[in-house]
Amino acid sequence: MLTEDQRQAVLDAVDAAFDRQVQFTSRLVSEPSLRGQETSAQGLLEQAMRDRGLQVERWALDPEELATHPGAGAVVVPYERTENVVGTYTPATAGGRSLILNGHVDVVPTGVEDFWSRSPWQADVVDGWLYGRGAGDMKAGLVANLFAFDAVLASGLRPTATIHFQSVPEEESTGNGTLSALQRGYTADAVLISEPTQGALVRAHLGVIWFSVRVAGQAAHAAEMANGSNAVDAAYAVIADLRTLEAEWNQRATGHPCLSELEHPLNFNIGIIQGGDWPSSVPDWCEFSVRASFPPGTSVEDAWREITERVERSARNNPALAGMQPTTRRTGFFADGYVLEKGSEAEATLAGVHKAATGRDLETTTVTGYIDSRVYGLFAGIPAMVFGPVAEKLHGADERVSLHSLREVTKSIALFIAEWCGAEAAGH
């Protein structure tokens, strides 16, 4: 346990370096790390890890290796330039509990840039908020992991357990980055992921599947529509049938202990739709892509079976499909949900340091999306905690993160490193 003077020294060290932390976060936000384009951002983080004396490993994700794991998402893009970066701190004196500090460097597309008040890659600070694509989700938390470690060292302490700093891609599409790190052999006694959680600890997150449905039609001249079969109309019919499955799942969720207080927690988002080739031709193809969520405790295989069965039923029973059988395929996430069980020492430690850093009790929340905590929680049996700053407009225009909240989170993580891993005075 830290003394009060040691705790205060760690907190003061966060404050002393916070302007530099914001500057580095802004620089990282200005690196457009869209899917498959993470190289420059990962290079910046690799150098930051090396500057801290960490032992760094960097490798490209291997689709063949990932395919051997049941938790892998479908790989539909090249991975030659999709790399993990992990920096490892090894203590001079071993004695504490090891830790993984994890975060993802990939960001989602910007959408229509005219809807932004500035360039998505222009990391401006306005009224206590840092703006930019990825500022909240989740480059601020990713950088906070490193600066929290800095604060421990700057306070005159040295952690007495191994710490792995993971910067991963693919969190926004498959979860394969963190899964690859686990396959590489990176484990610890606890995992902390600094996703934007509004300053709360995530108790549970949903499972997610990405899939596409391709519907066939029969082409004809628009003047003779009755001679054809419209694939776009058929796609809308399949979507309507999937909406009934979505409603059924939400009805079931009313009895789930983690979801019962949430209104409509499960969503089938139609994220992409395209079809046809000519305005005056009856379209003979249409394809739409879906992100579907399901409750923790339901296996991803069972959720996928229900989805494919509903599409098959639509083909049999919905006249809009004219007997055509759609093609359904996985296109990304194939991930179970996860519940962080109560009572772990890791959670108790985080609650204690959060109180010390903020003066408030640590609240918990359920996230109605995907988080990489399921990788270590489900497949390694390691308490995987998700805790990070207040952020707004995630995946939307003018995404932003609260700097006040980021400062508090960095202080909590810094104290967690020292308390969980153990710490000794430098030079001992």
C-alpha positions, -999 to 999 in steps of 0.1 A, spaced: 0 0 0 12 35 -8 15 61 19 -5 92 17 26 112 7 34 87 -21 -2 89 -34 -1 126 -35 33 125 -53 18 104 -80 -13 126 -83 9 157 -85 31 141 -112 0 136 -134 -8 173 -130 27 183 -138 28 164 -171 -8 169 -181 -2 196 -207 24 174 -224 -1 145 -223 -27 166 -241 -1 177 -266 9 141 -274 -28 130 -275 -35 158 -300 -5 147 -321 -18 111 -321 -54 122 -331 -39 141 -361 -26 108 -374 -55 93 -394 -55 57 -382 -84 43 -402 -87 6 -407 -56 -6 -425 -40 28 -421 -27 25 -386 11 24 -395 20 60 -388 1 62 -355 16 29 -344 50 42 -352 44 72 -330 33 50 -301 62 25 -307 87 54 -304 69 67 -272 73 32 -257 110 30 -266 116 65 -252 103 51 -219 128 22 -219 101 -4 -226 110 -36 -245 89 -33 -277 75 -60 -300 57 -51 -332 40 -76 -355 15 -79 -383 -17 -98 -375 -18 -133 -390 -52 -143 -405 -43 -180 -405 -33 -180 -368 -63 -160 -359 -86 -184 -377 -76 -211 -352 -93 -192 -324 -131 -194 -318 -132 -158 -308 -117 -144 -341 -137 -121 -363 -139 -127 -401 -109 -112 -419 -121 -94 -451 -92 -69 -455 -54 -74 -460 -35 -76 -427 0 -71 -440 2 -36 -426 -22 -42 -396 2 -44 -367 1 -47 -329 26 -28 -308 33 -40 -273 58 -24 -249 68 -43 -218 82 -30 -185 101 -55 -165 108 -46 -128 142 -47 -113 126 -64 -83 97 -87 -89 70 -90 -63 38 -74 -73 9 -85 -96 13 -81 -134 -9 -59 -155 -19 -53 -191 -29 -18 -201 -47 -21 -234 -61 4 -259 -69 5 -296 -54 28 -321 -79 22 -350 -107 47 -356 -139 46 -376 -145 66 -408 -152 103 -404 -185 103 -422 -195 135 -441 -167 160 -432 -190 189 -439 -209 180 -407 -177 186 -387 -170 221 -373 -133 215 -382 -112 188 -399 -117 155 -381 -79 153 -379 -76 188 -364 -72 181 -327 -84 214 -312 -90 221 -275 -121 242 -269 -137 249 -236 -120 219 -219 -127 194 -247 -103 178 -271 -119 173 -305 -111 150 -334 -118 115 -348 -105 91 -322 -100 117 -295 -125 99 -273 -126 65 -289 -99 59 -278 -66 77 -283 -70 98 -251 -72 66 -230 -45 49 -249 -21 78 -242 -33 80 -206 -19 45 -200 16 57 -208 14 90 -189 0 72 -159 31 51 -159 52 82 -163 36 97 -132 45 67 -111 81 70 -121 82 107 -117 69 103 -82 101 84 -73 85 50 -74 92 19 -95 65 -8 -101 75 -43 -89 56 -63 -115 56 -67 -152 34 -43 -172 24 -48 -209 13 -17 -228 -8 -28 -257 -17 -6 -287 -39 -28 -310 -58 -23 -343 -91 -40 -354 -111 -32 -322 -137 -14 -342 -143 -43 -366 -132 -77 -353 -114 -76 -320 -86 -95 -337 -58 -71 -325 -62 -79 -288 -69 -116 -297 -36 -117 -315 -18 -103 -285 -33 -131 -264 -23 -157 -289 12 -142 -288 14 -151 -251 7 -118 -234 -12 -124 -202 -12 -109 -167 -30 -109 -134 -54 -81 -145 -63 -62 -176 -73 -25 -177 -87 -11 -209 -91 27 -209 -121 30 -233 -143 61 -229 -168 49 -202 -179 82 -188 -157 76 -158 -175 43 -148 -163 7 -147 -180 -15 -173 -198 -44 -156 -210 -60 -189 -209 -55 -226 -229 -70 -254 -219 -96 -280 -217 -84 -316 -218 -100 -350 -211 -83 -383 -227 -99 -414 -239 -91 -449 -269 -104 -468 -269 -105 -506 -303 -108 -523 -308 -118 -559 -335 -106 -582 -344 -108 -619 -334 -79 -642 -359 -64 -665 -367 -30 -682 -383 -6 -657 -412 -2 -682 -419 -39 -677 -413 -43 -640 -438 -71 -637 -414 -92 -658 -386 -88 -632 -380 -93 -595 -366 -63 -576 -337 -72 -554 -338 -39 -535 -374 -45 -526 -365 -80 -515 -336 -67 -494 -360 -44 -475 -383 -73 -469 -354 -93 -454 -345 -63 -432 -381 -61 -420 -380 -98 -410 -347 -92 -392 -364 -63 -373 -388 -88 -359 -359 -109 -346 -344 -77 -331 -377 -71 -313 -379 -107 -300 -343 -104 -286 -351 -72 -269 -382 -87 -253 -361 -116 -240 -335 -90 -227 -361 -76 -202 -352 -104 -178 -314 -102 -182 -297 -89 -150 -274 -66 -169 -299 -53 -194 -333 -52 -176 -330 -14 -168 -321 -5 -204 -346 4 -230 -340 -14 -263 -304 -24 -256 -301 -47 -286 -298 -32 -321 -296 -45 -356 -279 -16 -374 -281 -16 -412 -248 2 -418 -243 -2 -455 -267 -9 -484 -261 -10 -521 -276 -26 -551 -287 -23 -588 -268 -9 -617 -292 14 -636 -322 35 -627 -342 22 -656 -334 -15 -649 -351 -37 -623 -321 -44 -600 -310 -81 -599 -288 -77 -568 -288 -59 -535 -265 -63 -505 -267 -48 -471 -244 -50 -441 -255 -53 -405 -241 -50 -370 -262 -71 -346 -258 -72 -309 -270 -98 -284 -269 -103 -246 -239 -116 -227 -245 -152 -218 -260 -160 -252 -233 -178 -273 -223 -162 -305 -229 -195 -323 -265 -195 -311 -270 -159 -321 -256 -165 -355 -279 -196 -360 -310 -175 -352 -299 -148 -376 -293 -172 -405 -325 -191 -398 -345 -159 -399 -330 -150 -433 -338 -185 -446 -374 -182 -433 -377 -149 -450 -367 -165 -483 -393 -192 -479 -422 -171 -466 -418 -136 -479 -433 -131 -514 -410 -101 -521 -381 -126 -524 -399 -145 -552 -383 -177 -539 -347 -164 -542 -323 -177 -515 -301 -148 -500 -265 -154 -493 -255 -146 -457 -219 -143 -446 -199 -130 -416 -179 -98 -423 -162 -89 -390 -171 -93 -354 -181 -127 -342 -178 -119 -305 -195 -130 -273 -206 -106 -247 -188 -104 -213 -197 -98 -177 -170 -87 -152 -179 -107 -122 -181 -88 -89 -156 -94 -61 -122 -95 -78 -92 -79 -60 -86 -59 -92 -119 -42 -90 -116 -35 -53 -82 -19 -60 -95 2 -88 -125 14 -67 -101 24 -39 -77 44 -61 -106 60 -80 -119 73 -46 -85 86 -37 -81 103 -71 -116 118 -74 -133 117 -40 -161 98 -56 -172 62 -54 -166 41 -86 -199 36 -105 -205 7 -129 -223 6 -162 -234 -18 -190 -221 -9 -224 -245 -18 -253 -216 -23 -277 -184 -43 -281 -152 -40 -260 -120 -61 -261 -124 -71 -225 -141 -102 -236 -108 -115 -251 -90 -118 -218 -121 -123 -196 -136 -152 -216 -105 -168 -231 -79 -163 -204 -100 -161 -172 -84 -128 -163 -104 -99 -147 -107 -75 -176 -118 -41 -165 -128 -12 -188 -126 23 -173 -120 56 -191 -129 92 -196 -160 111 -205 -164 114 -242 -192 125 -265 -203 120 -302 -184 88 -306 -185 76 -342 -201 109 -351 -191 144 -362 -172 166 -336 -162 136 -315 -146 149 -283 -132 140 -249 -134 159 -216 -99 169 -204 -110 172 -168 -123 137 -169 -91 125 -187 -70 140 -160 -90 122 -133 -88 89 -152 -50 93 -157 -47 98 -119 -68 67 -112 -47 45 -136 -15 58 -122 -25 50 -86 -38 16 -99 -4 8 -114 13 16 -81 -12 -2 -59 -18 -33 -80 17 -39 -93 33 -28 -61 59 -1 -60 93 6 -43 113 38 -40 136 43 -70 172 30 -64 161 2 -40 
